[in-house]
């Protein structure tokens, strides 16, 4: 039988015998979020055993702030289905996709080619792989196989953002939950939060940036902390939540993703379009001299009668 302290709250991973109670389920009012629990309420959203699962509190707050009941919410990296479960709890329509579906209500699809129509959803929430830190799928298309240190992850994510732009309605919301990377073996740092902000800026306007405290047990492991102290690097203590709004238009020199290119002949820049000539029926020009305007002179080279 569980001790009273464990029954009354969540076992504190940092301090012994001091329970952490689940916070009240309410919209956050600052840009610093801290959730001691992976799930809200008595049940679970998604699977607690799924490695790399997104805290359901984060998704709940995003959905409550940027959508209304009946709106369509898409998660192209759906994992164990946390977004779908939160949508059910809040009266939204959840659309989950993943290269390796974890359950039946998640459809197999690449985040760069979603089976959705243009401008079909109100919100796209994504928690993509953070480079090669976790093995998600054996598929060669898996973005979790792309390195964030050589630029391949950034290229792949640019295509993901283009697809999100395509499926989002005008002024729709894109929310990206991502973590920076420190690779100890090569002493390399990749600021994925900055990369995401830069890549999405051509298609979206950034409207907010939230820091979400990481409640990972590994952060308190003695060997992790000892290594960070002795080798002079810092453990990742927070995740980025970057929120964007779809732009009303894209630059003229870059057509909207998925848009069909015009087949009309383009007029060279700096040159006004040619005016269509008008004349008598049949397209024939008048053979006689033009009529003299009042106070004007006859056409050059012709004698006055």
TORPAVO-913057 format. One record per residue: residue in three letters; x, y, z of N, C-alpha, C, CB in turn. Coordinates in steps of 0.001 Angstrom, whole numbers, padded with zeros to 6 digits, always signed. Glycine has a CB too. Example, Ala and Ser with C-alpha at 12.3 -4.5 7.8 and 13.67 -1.06 7.14 Angstrom:
BEGIN
ALA+013190-005690+007800+012300-004500+007800+013200-003300+007800+011308-004473+009046 SER+012850-002250+007080+013670-001060+007140+012900+000030+007870+014084-000598+005725 
END
This chain:
BEGIN
UNK+000837-001199+000000+000000+000000+000000+000874+001252+000000-000948+000004+001221 UNK+000494+002222-000796+001289+003445-000920+001224+004276+000353+000810+004274-002111 UNK+002330+004946+000648+002346+005828+001813+001401+007002+001580+003781+006333+002103 UNK+000979+007627+002674+000042+008736+002582+000613+009866+001744-000319+009243+003970 UNK+001929+010114+001882+002542+011205+001135+002481+010957-000358+003981+011398+001568 UNK+002551+009666-000767+002500+009349-002185+001074+009385-002706+003117+007987-002445 UNK+000098+009051-001842-001292+009084-002260-001787+010508-002441-002158+008358-001255 UNK-001293+011421-001602-001784+012801-001617-001174+013633-002738-001497+013462-000291 UNK-000127+013193-003316+000499+013992-004371+001444+013155-005199+001243+015177-003778 UNK+002286+013828-005999+003241+013160-006873+004563+013056-006135+003410+013921-008226 UNK+005178+011912-006200+006446+011743-005506+007475+012717-006054+006950+010301-005635 UNK+008041+013515-005187+009017+014519-005585+010309+013840-006027+009288+015505-004431 UNK+010756+014040-007274+011981+013382-007741+013237+014010-007168+012047+013419-009246 UNK+013108+015165-006502+014273+015898-006005+014425+015813-004482+014178+017349-006423 UNK+013321+015841-003737+013369+015854-002288+012606+014648-001752+012787+017173-001726 UNK+013202+013856-000929+012571+012657-000411+011398+012974+000524+013595+011814+000314 UNK+010354+012161+000388+009189+012191+001272+008460+013529+001260+009613+011869+002677 UNK+008625+014319+000210+007872+015556+000080+007102+015507-001226+008805+016801+000136 UNK+005787+015299-001164+005021+015126-002402+004844+016423-003183+003669+014548-002087 UNK+004808+016281-004501+004499+017409-005381+003072+017221-005883+005521+017510-006582 UNK+002182+018123-005540+000796+017998-005974+000630+018549-007382-000143+018723-005002 UNK-000284+017939-008117-000553+018423-009466-001112+019831-009392-001531+017484-010208 UNK-000605+020731-010228-001104+022113-010188-002532+022211-010698-000202+023025-011011 UNK-003186+023274-010330-004544+023514-010797-004524+023695-012308-005165+024753-010100 UNK-005504+023111-012973-005570+023191-014432-006155+024539-014834-006419+022025-015019 UNK-005298+025479-015179-005723+026815-015557-004719+027422-016526-005887+027706-014317 UNK-005157+028413-017287-004275+029046-018261-003137+029784-017554-005069+030018-019156 UNK-001944+029614-018073-000776+030292-017520-000776+031749-017966+000534+029586-017957 UNK-000348+032638-017060-000390+034068-017343+000991+034695-017491-001140+034772-016256 UNK+002052+033892-017367+003409+034397-017586+004083+033532-018649+004239+034396-016252 UNK+005292+033898-019020+006028+033130-020027+007015+032157-019384+006770+034074-020970 UNK+006817+031838-018097+007603+030804-017424+006633+029772-016858+008510+031414-016290 UNK+006644+028574-017458+005726+027509-017050+006502+026407-016336+004967+026934-018273 UNK+005901+025891-015267+006537+024836-014488+005476+023826-014078+007266+025418-013241 UNK+005541+022619-014645+004561+021579-014352+005279+020377-013752+003774+021172-015631 UNK+005073+020086-012470+005761+018959-011835+005241+017601-012274+005643+019069-010351 UNK+004137+017571-013004+003556+016310-013442+003474+016249-014965+002168+016122-012828 UNK+003621+015040-015497+003494+014837-016937+002050+014979-017395+004029+013466-017327 UNK+001096+014606-016518-000316+014564-016865-001144+015404-015898-000816+013123-016874 UNK-002332+015793-016325-003269+016488-015445-004425+015553-015107-003792+017797-016105 UNK-005146+015872-014050-006294+015049-013660-005894+013698-013101-007200+014846-014837 UNK-006876+012806-012978-006635+011486-012404-006082+010489-013417-007910+010948-011817 UNK-006348+010715-014688-005891+009783-015708-004615+010234-016389-006960+009588-016732 UNK-004384+009676-017583-003214+010024-018375-003650+010561-019731-002287+008806-018547 UNK-002823+011433-020295-002999+011888-021668-001768+011392-022421-003167+013476-021765 UNK-001995+010534-023420-000862+009871-024032-000414+008726-023149+000289+010856-024272 UNK+000861+008369-023233+001392+007264-022444+002568+007721-021595+001814+006110-023352 UNK+002518+007391-020291+003599+007766-019386+004891+007034-019720+003201+007484-017948 UNK+004765+005873-020389+005944+005097-020718+006585+005462-022047+005595+003669-020728 UNK+005992+006413-022758+006533+006808-024066+007671+007797-023855+005422+007431-024973 UNK+008840+007450-024315+009996+008327-024120+009890+009551-025020+011309+007569-024401 UNK+010069+010698-024420+009976+011938-025181+008570+012488-025279+010511+011726-026547 UNK+007645+012013-024418+006256+012503-024458+006181+013958-024020+005349+011638-023562 UNK+005267+014696-024632+005066+016107-024303+004182+016234-023062+004434+016864-025499 UNK+004525+017108-022106+003645+017321-020953+002265+017786-021410+004261+018352-019984 UNK+001223+017106-020958-000127+017446-021407-000553+018835-020929-001122+016400-020913 UNK+000041+019320-019831-000260+020677-019362+000093+021712-020426+000503+020977-018060 UNK+001220+021487-021117+001672+022425-022152+000661+022479-023299+003070+022017-022685 UNK+000268+021298-023779-000679+021238-024891-002024+021819-024479-000851+019791-025378 UNK-002475+021523-023275-003755+022043-022785-003750+023570-022782-004048+021510-021368 UNK-002662+024170-022305-002584+025625-022258-002581+026242-023648-001344+026054-021505 UNK-001853+025629-024582-001806+026149-025956-003189+026074-026592-000779+025359-026809 UNK-003860+024934-026436-005180+024745-027028-006205+025709-026428-005641+023300-026836 UNK-006171+025882-025121-007130+026779-024468-006923+028235-024873-007023+026649-022956 UNK-005688+028620-025100-005398+030021-025406-005645+030375-026871-003966+030334-025050 UNK-005412+029439-027781-005409+029800-029196-006497+029130-030036-004091+029470-029774 UNK-007365+028334-029423-008456+027720-030181-009749+027785-029379-008117+026255-030541 UNK-010832+027388-030015-012137+027309-029349-012757+025939-029630-013087+028460-029832 UNK-013755+025538-028848-014374+024223-029070-014820+024041-030514-015566+024037-028140 UNK-014542+022862-031051-014905+022561-032435-013788+022816-033430-016095+023364-032825 UNK-012733+023527-033026-011609+023792-033931-010813+022517-034176-010692+024891-033355 UNK-010113+022503-035312-009306+021344-035705-007842+021600-035339-009451+021054-037236 UNK-007264+020649-034596-005881+020757-034118-005068+019609-034702-005818+020742-032554 UNK-003956+019933-035334-003105+018930-035974-001787+018791-035221-002842+019301-037446 UNK-001362+017539-035010-000051+017242-034430+000670+016298-035385-000180+016611-032988 UNK+001651+016786-036155+002343+015942-037135+003407+015035-036530+002977+016805-038176 UNK+003731+015218-035233+004649+014338-034509+003903+013837-033271+005997+015085-034116 UNK+002856+013069-033487+001870+012807-032437+002355+011866-031337+000640+012238-033051 UNK+003395+011090-031581+003948+010244-030536+002933+009277-029950+004510+011093-029448 UNK+002694+009381-028631+001769+008467-027951+000337+008979-027927+002234+008227-026539 UNK+000073+010111-028603-001299+010602-028734-001748+011600-027685-002211+009468-028707 UNK-000806+012271-027031-001166+013244-025988-002066+014346-026525+000089+013860-025384 UNK-001749+014881-027690-002537+015967-028270-003968+015519-028552-001882+016473-029559 UNK-004131+014307-029066-005471+013791-029355-006298+013692-028078-005386+012414-030038 UNK-005692+013207-027000-006412+013063-025734-006809+014412-025145-005562+012296-024734 UNK-005907+015395-025246-006230+016733-024743-007362+017352-025565-004979+017645-024780 UNK-007356+017113-026868-008426+017629-027728-009778+017025-027324-008121+017319-029217 UNK-009801+015742-027001-011040+015106-026558-011549+015738-025265-010825+013600-026360 UNK-010628+016055-024365-011006+016655-023082-011540+018075-023238-009816+016662-022143 UNK-011119+018764-024288-011464+020179-024449-012455+020450-025578-010218+020970-024691 UNK-012967+019416-026220-013971+019608-027258-013413+020055-028593-014964+020593-026801 UNK-012130+019791-028826-011527+020085-030126-011433+018808-030957-010126+020722-029950 UNK-011174+018972-032253-011007+017827-033150-009516+017604-033335-011726+018059-034534 UNK-009005+016518-032775-007581+016229-032838-007219+015360-034033-007137+015555-031567 UNK-006218+015788-034789-005726+015044-035952-004261+014704-035711-005904+015868-037281 UNK-003980+013414-035458-002624+013006-035119-001959+012196-036212-002633+012218-033854 UNK-000689+012526-036499+000075+011836-037541+001473+011524-037013+000155+012697-038841 UNK+002018+010406-037474+003367+010018-037062+003888+008962-038026+003381+009485-035593 UNK+005204+008958-038239+005796+007943-039110+005647+006545-038515+007275+008252-039356 UNK+005650+006460-037174+005487+005180-036482+004324+005314-035507+006806+004755-035736 UNK+003075+005140-035981+001904+005333-035117+001949+004439-033875+000624+005056-035902 UNK+001683+005045-032720+001726+004338-031444+000404+003644-031138+002075+005303-030322 UNK-000680+004166-031725-002006+003584-031493-002876+003803-032728-002678+004208-030229 UNK-004072+003223-032728-004900+003174-033925-005426+004534-034386-006047+002266-033686 UNK-005654+005462-033474-006216+006752-033896-005149+007742-034351-007013+007360-032764 UNK-003928+007268-034533-002848+008083-035109-002563+007548-036504-001547+008053-034210 UNK-002603+008410-037497-002429+007999-038889-000964+008069-039299-003277+008874-039817 UNK-000516+007064-040043+000866+007034-040526+001071+008092-041603+001225+005635-041073 UNK+002002+009002-041360+002263+010068-042334+003557+010791-041982+001082+011070-042382 UNK+004214+011292-043022+005390+012145-042852+004916+013561-042574+006316+012101-044111 UNK+005549+014237-041632+005157+015608-041273+005344+016584-042426+005958+016082-040074 UNK+006091+016174-043453+006325+017044-044610+005337+016801-045737+007727+016851-045124 UNK+004426+015833-045553+003424+015528-046586+002164+015010-045898+003969+014474-047622 UNK+001445+015884-045244+000262+015494-044479-000943+015265-045392-000068+016563-043435 UNK-001791+014294-045091-002971+014020-045917-004119+014975-045567-003425+012555-045734 UNK-003858+016257-045678-004838+017287-045345-004981+018266-046505-004430+018034-044055 UNK-006135+018887-046587-006368+019900-047598-005723+021221-047181-007873+020085-047838 UNK-005597+022120-048131-005071+023450-047820-006008+024167-046855-004884+024282-049111 UNK-005405+024867-045903-006138+025712-044948-007266+024943-044244-006718+026933-045672 UNK-006935+023754-043727-007953+022892-043122-007975+022952-041595-007730+021472-043556 UNK-006869+023374-040949-006815+023311-039490-006594+024698-038889-005702+022356-039037 UNK-006937+024826-037613-006810+026098-036901-005489+026217-036138-007969+026265-035937 UNK-004965+025072-035701-003736+025057-034893-002900+023848-035264-004063+025042-033375 UNK-001590+024072-035406-000637+022974-035547+000283+023018-034342+000175+023071-036892 UNK+000240+021956-033535+001163+021838-032403+002149+020734-032721+000404+021545-031062 UNK+003434+020988-032479+004433+019964-032766+005538+019948-031721+005030+020184-034145 UNK+005924+018733-031361+007073+018481-030489+007973+017530-031272+006641+017870-029066 UNK+008795+018071-032187+009579+017220-033094+010775+016590-032379+010065+018036-034301 UNK+011414+015600-033017+012659+015057-032456+013708+016165-032355+013193+013881-033329 UNK+014507+016117-031310+015560+017123-031130+016867+016575-031687+015721+017512-029624 UNK+016937+016501-032996+018110+015905-033614+018097+014395-033421+019393+016510-033032 UNK+019238+013845-033103+019390+012390-032985+019392+011904-031535+020672+011956-033660 UNK+018749+012646-030641+018855+012300-029216+018070+011053-028823+018383+013453-028383 UNK+016984+010710-029540+016157+009550-029211+015820+008790-030494+014856+009984-028469 UNK+015826+007464-030412+015431+006640-031560+013911+006511-031569+016110+005228-031508 UNK+013266+007037-032607+011818+006988-032718+011328+005978-033735+011297+008333-033069 UNK+012064+005821-034826+011580+004990-035920+012748+004482-036749+010596+005770-036801 UNK+012534+003343-037410+013541+002800-038325+013402+003374-039728+013438+001285-038379 UNK+012371+004173-039949+012140+004745-041276+013265+005704-041655+010785+005472-041321 UNK+013781+005608-042885+014839+006536-043323+014345+007976-043413+015388+006104-044679 UNK+013008+008166-043458+012454+009523-043509+012343+010161-042131+011090+009500-044166 UNK+012637+009414-041084+012475+009927-039727+013415+011104-039468+012727+008815-038705 UNK+012861+012230-039056+013664+013416-038772+014529+013195-037533+012760+014645-038580 UNK+014160+012202-036722+014980+011848-035574+016321+011246-035949+014241+010895-034707 UNK+016551+010995-037215+017844+010509-037700+018701+011643-038260+017635+009441-038769 UNK+018146+012848-038303+018864+013999-038871+019643+014723-037776+017875+014977-039567 UNK+020875+015045-038066+021712+015742-037097+021410+017238-037095+023194+015500-037400 UNK+021352+017802-035894+021154+019250-035770+022477+019986-035802+020405+019582-034481 UNK+023580+019248-035842+024907+019862-035814+025488+020091-037198+025846+019006-035019 UNK+024942+019402-038221+025443+019599-039585+024435+020319-040479+025803+018261-040202 UNK+023279+020732-039898+022293+021504-040645+021184+020687-041282+022975+022267-041693 UNK+021271+019353-041252+020243+018535-041909+018901+018633-041190+020691+017072-041973 UNK+018920+018649-039860+017679+018769-039094+016975+020082-039440+017965+018693-037572 UNK+017744+021141-039555+017170+022438-039880+016536+022432-041270+018238+023524-039793 UNK+017158+021767-042233+016594+021677-043581+015282+020897-043566+017599+021012-044544 UNK+015283+019797-042840+014068+018983-042762+012928+019756-042100+014344+017685-041988 UNK+013238+020493-041048+012211+021234-040333+011679+022397-041166+012760+021748-039009 UNK+012475+022945-042042+011981+023996-042940+010851+023455-043805+013123+024543-043830 UNK+010991+022209-044260+009933+021588-045063+008693+021314-044203+010442+020273-045704 UNK+008906+020967-042942+007790+020746-042034+007009+022042-041836+008289+020205-040681 UNK+007709+023166-041696+007040+024459-041508+006270+024873-042767+008071+025544-041141 UNK+006808+024552-043921+006091+024851-045164+004781+024064-045234+006973+024527-046390 UNK+004831+022812-044788+003620+021995-044799+002618+022510-043763+003964+020515-044525 UNK+003114+022953-042614+002226+023527-041606+001556+024785-042141+003002+023843-040317 UNK+002305+025592-042869+001744+026795-043481+000616+026433-044450+002844+027588-044215 UNK+000832+025377-045208-000165+024958-046208-001484+024543-045556+000382+023798-047047 UNK-001434+023744-044503-002654+023189-043913-003339+024145-042937-002331+021899-043204 UNK-002633+025187-042501-003222+026128-041558-004137+027131-042251-002130+026862-040806 UNK-005210+027493-041582-006087+028543-042071-005380+029887-041974-007409+028565-041281 UNK-005935+030888-042644-005361+032226-042554-005335+032676-041098-006161+033229-043420 UNK-004220+033187-040666-003983+033615-039287-004009+032450-038299-005017+034645-038884 UNK-003834+031222-038803-003769+030057-037932-002507+030076-037092-003834+028776-038747 UNK-002479+029227-036048-001402+029243-035066-000511+028003-035215-001979+029319-033642 UNK+000797+028239-035156+001795+027177-035112+002515+027270-033774+002803+027281-036311 UNK+002520+026175-032995+003224+026129-031715+004260+025018-031777+002235+025906-030526 UNK+005523+025365-031487+006630+024410-031578+007287+024265-030212+007670+024862-032641 UNK+007337+023032-029714+007939+022723-028422+009261+022025-028700+006992+021834-027531 UNK+010370+022645-028301+011674+022133-028706+012715+022429-027629+012104+022747-030054 UNK+013792+021657-027642+014857+021801-026653+016202+021960-027339+014883+020595-025706 UNK+017069+022793-026777+018423+022943-027298+019233+021677-027012+019114+024185-026679 UNK+020338+021524-027732+021149+020310-027623+022595+020639-027264+021102+019521-028933 UNK+023120+019894-026297+024555+019919-026012+025069+018499-026188+024859+020468-024560 UNK+026005+018308-027128+026581+016991-027369+027942+016931-026706+026690+016690-028888 UNK+028004+016112-025663+029198+016058-024840+030404+015492-025583+028929+015237-023615 UNK+030178+014490-026439+031297+013842-027123+032077+014809-028003+030793+012689-027961 UNK+031341+015647-028723+032000+016581-029654+032087+017999-029094+031253+016606-030982 UNK+031588+018186-027860+031569+019526-027235+030863+020530-028143+033015+020012-026930 UNK+029705+020127-028670+028977+020966-029634+027614+021366-029078+028804+020226-030978 UNK+027201+022580-029392+025925+023112-028939+025077+023503-030137+026133+024316-028007 UNK+023806+023125-030102+022866+023507-031162+021666+024179-030513+022422+022264-032014 UNK+021463+025444-030818+020340+026190-030252+019124+026013-031158+020695+027703-030087 UNK+018376+024944-030920+017236+024645-031782+016127+025680-031651+016690+023271-031461 UNK+016019+026293-030473+015010+027336-030305+015261+028512-031231+014979+027812-028864 UNK+016514+028941-031315+016879+030038-032221+016696+029617-033667+018332+030485-031980 UNK+017081+028383-033991+016937+027890-035363+015473+027879-035796+017530+026482-035489 UNK+014583+027402-034920+013159+027352-035251+012616+028757-035482+012366+026651-034133 UNK+012988+029698-034606+012514+031079-034754+012961+031671-036084+013023+031949-033595 UNK+014189+031377-036488+014729+031916-037739+014062+031277-038954+016243+031699-037801 UNK+013899+029963-038930+013353+029250-040087+011881+029576-040324+013521+027752-039902 UNK+011116+029690-039266+009678+029917-039425+009340+031361-039765+008957+029520-038167 UNK+010293+032275-039626+010009+033703-039768+009598+034117-041176+011207+034490-039360 UNK+009944+033333-042190+009584+033712-043558+008107+033459-043846+010444+032948-044558 UNK+007485+032561-043082+006090+032204-043311+005166+032599-042170+005981+030736-043545 UNK+005741+032843-040995+004940+033116-039809+005479+034329-039056+004911+031891-038891 UNK+004587+034967-038320+004974+036029-037393+005040+035427-035999+003970+037237-037443 UNK+006168+035594-035327+006308+035065-033976+005536+035956-033015+007803+034968-033563 UNK+004660+035352-032200+003816+036145-031312+004101+035885-029838+002366+035864-031601 UNK+004866+034823-029510+005230+034614-028111+006322+033562-027985+004004+034201-027295 UNK+007000+033601-026829+008087+032668-026541+008016+032328-025058+009492+033274-026924 UNK+007797+031050-024757+007631+030590-023383+008773+029650-023013+006266+029886-023200 UNK+009271+029763-021784+010255+028824-021249+009528+027854-020326+011410+029570-020489 UNK+009653+026551-020608+008990+025519-019815+010054+024737-019043+008140+024566-020725 UNK+009984+024781-017717+010964+024096-016867+010907+022590-017098+010714+024418-015376 UNK+012071+021977-017276+012148+020528-017472+012156+019821-016120+013410+020150-018288 UNK+011236+018866-015951+011177+018058-014731+011676+016648-015057+009718+018017-014145 UNK+012938+016592-015458+013528+015317-015854+014378+014763-014711+014382+015481-017138 UNK+014149+013506-014355+014873+012891-013246+016376+012842-013502+014349+011489-012998 UNK+016761+012783-014784+018185+012713-015116+018939+013954-014643+018365+012541-016620 UNK+018232+015072-014522+018895+016307-014106+019402+016230-012668+017944+017482-014252 UNK+018860+015314-011875+019273+015178-010481+020186+013991-010230+018068+015062-009610 UNK+020535+013256-011280+021437+012130-011110+022847+012613-010789+021445+011259-012366 UNK+023444+011978-009823+024765+012412-009371+025823+012401-010439+025211+011563-008261 UNK+025842+011365-011298+026867+011299-012340+026681+012381-013391+026852+009937-013003 UNK+025426+012746-013677+025151+013821-014638+025664+015153-014093+023632+013912-014943 UNK+025348+015425-012860+025727+016707-012258+027241+016789-012056+025001+016903-010912 UNK+027836+015688-011696+029287+015664-011508+029995+015935-012823+029740+014314-010931 UNK+029518+015293-013901+030117+015502-015217+029961+016950-015670+029488+014561-016244 UNK+028781+017531-015448+028544+018920-015844+029453+019869-015084+027084+019300-015614 UNK+029719+019553-013815+030572+020414-012993+032031+020291-013395+030410+020070-011516 UNK+032490+019062-013561+033907+018838-013861+034281+019237-015281+034254+017388-013643 UNK+033359+019057-016216+033674+019340-017616+033122+020686-018083+033130+018238-018497 UNK+032542+021438-017153+032133+022826-017401+031110+022977-018534+033347+023655-017721 UNK+029994+022239-018414+028868+022452-019310+027595+022418-018468+028831+021374-020453 UNK+026494+022892-019027+025248+022968-018278+024216+021997-018826+024699+024385-018307 UNK+023475+021371-017927+022379+020489-018308+021209+021339-018783+021956+019571-017124 UNK+020447+020801-019721+019327+021567-020277+018195+021644-019249+018820+020922-021604 UNK+017914+022842-018746+016927+023018-017684+015558+023488-018141+017445+023975-016705 UNK+015410+023805-019434+014095+024260-019913+013925+023935-021386+013921+025775-019682 UNK+012686+023918-021811+012323+023763-023219+011755+025070-023744+011303+022614-023407 UNK+011901+025278-025046+011288+026438-025703+009871+026066-026152+012152+026916-026925 UNK+008957+026982-025980+007642+026891-026622+007504+028157-027452+006453+026739-025561 UNK+007649+028015-028765+007577+029162-029667+006231+029162-030374+008738+029136-030697 UNK+005563+030305-030332+004217+030418-030897+004238+031410-032053+003189+030859-029814 UNK+003676+030987-033192+003665+031800-034401+002237+031926-034942+004599+031191-035472 UNK+002012+032986-035721+000753+033151-036444+001059+033200-037937-000004+034442-035982 UNK+000275+032500-038705+000464+032453-040157+000326+033847-040755-000551+031490-040809 UNK+001270+034221-041587+001231+035531-042225+000084+035607-043225+002564+035830-042921 UNK-000413+036828-043447-001493+037038-044406-001028+036775-045823-002038+038451-044293 UNK+000238+036974-046068+000785+036785-047411+002251+036388-047263+000631+038086-048288 UNK+002827+035954-048375+004252+035659-048404+004899+036626-049378+004529+034172-048808 UNK+006219+036865-049286+006889+037772-050220+006628+037397-051666+008379+037782-049960 UNK+006592+038413-052543+006279+038184-053955+007276+037267-054639+006226+039494-054687 UNK+008529+037287-054175+009531+036448-054815+009522+035023-054281+010898+037051-054631 UNK+008580+034701-053349+008477+033347-052815+007018+032961-052720+009162+033235-051436 UNK+006503+032174-053664+005094+031786-053640+004779+030949-052412+004731+031014-054905 UNK+003536+030980-051990+003109+030211-050826+003334+028726-051055+001636+030482-050511 UNK+003784+027994-050017+003987+026549-050166+002716+025859-050636+004454+025936-048844 UNK+002847+025003-051634+001700+024267-052137+000895+025025-053178+000815+023898-051009 UNK+001174+026319-053344+000414+027123-054307+000881+026819-055723+000563+028635-054005 UNK-000057+026837-056653+000291+026604-058046+000898+027850-058656-000934+026167-058842 UNK+001959+027639-059385+002613+028778-060043+001803+029230-061241+004044+028413-060480 UNK+001763+030518-061483+001010+031062-062588+001682+030713-063913+000863+032575-062439 UNK+000864+030382-064905+001397+030047-066235+001429+031264-067152+000561+028938-066879 UNK+000930+032398-066646+000917+033608-067463+002330+034146-067627+000004+034679-066838 UNK+002571+034772-068770+003871+035349-069030+004087+036531-068109+004004+035769-070498 UNK+005227+036520-067411+005515+037558-066441+006153+038771-067113+006425+037019-065343 UNK+005787+039951-066660+006376+041188-067169+007688+041452-066449+005404+042385-066992 UNK+008779+041738-067177+010061+042008-066524+009910+043147-065518+011145+042355-067571 UNK+010690+043018-064396+010633+044051-063364+011078+045398-063916+011501+043661-062167 UNK+010429+046467-063494+010808+047817-063899+010213+048249-065221+012284+047918-063979 UNK+009544+047324-065932+008953+047664-067222+007432+047568-067127+009493+046732-068342 UNK+006717+048651-067373+005252+048612-067287+004670+047735-068376+004666+050023-067385 UNK+003549+047107-068131+002935+046251-069162+002522+047062-070379+001715+045512-068593 UNK+002667+046471-071574+002334+047171-072819+000830+047404-072905+002825+046368-074048 UNK+000453+048590-073357-000968+048906-073516-001503+048317-074813-001192+050429-073491 UNK-002713+047819-074724-003339+047216-075900-003784+048306-076866-004542+046332-075492 UNK-003412+048161-078153-003775+049166-079149-005255+049074-079482-002932+048997-080421 UNK-005836+050211-079654-007248+050246-080046-007382+050998-081356-008123+050906-078944 UNK-008246+050587-082215-008447+051251-083503-009845+051006-084019-007422+050771-084526 UNK-010012+051093-085318-011313+050840-085901-011626+049349-085916-011379+051407-087308 UNK-012925+049009-086040-013293+047589-086111-012469+046856-087145-014772+047435-086431 UNK-012042+045658-086797-011227+044884-087727-009755+045068-087488-011551+045257-089136 UNK-009413+046005-086589-008022+046199-086242-007275+047087-087205-007346+044896-086160 UNK-007944+047664-088250-007251+048506-089227-007148+049926-088710-007976+048484-090585 UNK-006005+050511-088915-005788+051897-088503-006390+052836-089546-004272+052189-088308 UNK-006809+054003-089111-007359+055007-090032-006278+055475-090990-007946+056212-089254 UNK-006655+055623-092279-005660+056009-093283-005486+057515-093360-006052+055470-094645 UNK-006480+058258-092932-006388+059703-093023-005677+060316-091847-007744+060293-093144 UNK-005418+061646-091892-004738+062345-090781-005652+062422-089579-004297+063769-091203 UNK-005090+062440-088376-005900+062562-087162-006572+063916-087116-005043+062352-085906 UNK-007719+063992-086461-008453+065254-086350-007653+066243-085539-009834+065037-085714 UNK-007662+067512-086047-006952+068553-085315-007742+068981-084093-006680+069756-086216 UNK-007051+069026-082954-007701+069498-081750-007796+071018-081781-006944+069024-080500 UNK-008728+071558-080990-008914+073002-080939-007646+073649-080420-010122+073379-080054 UNK-007141+074560-081248-005936+075270-080849-004682+074488-081112-006003+075621-079412 UNK-004801+073292-081703-003633+072461-081931-003100+072628-083321-003953+071024-081680 UNK-002120+071836-083660-001515+071904-084982-001726+070588-085677-000017+072247-084902 UNK-001706+070622-087032-001894+069374-087774-000723+068437-087558-002073+069654-089267 UNK-000901+067207-088016+000160+066216-087841+001389+066663-088589-000288+064824-088323 UNK+002523+066313-088040+003799+066700-088613+003980+066037-089962+004952+066336-087675 UNK+004408+066826-090939+004687+066290-092266+003503+066342-093195+005157+064890-092156 UNK+002335+066750-092745+001170+066843-093610+000803+068307-093792-000023+066043-093028 UNK+000382+068683-095042+000039+070051-095352-001388+070361-094891+000193+070311-096854 UNK-001558+071618-094443-002880+072067-094039-003688+072359-095288-002798+073317-093120 UNK-004919+071872-095340-005769+072116-096503-006417+073479-096390-006842+071023-096641 
END
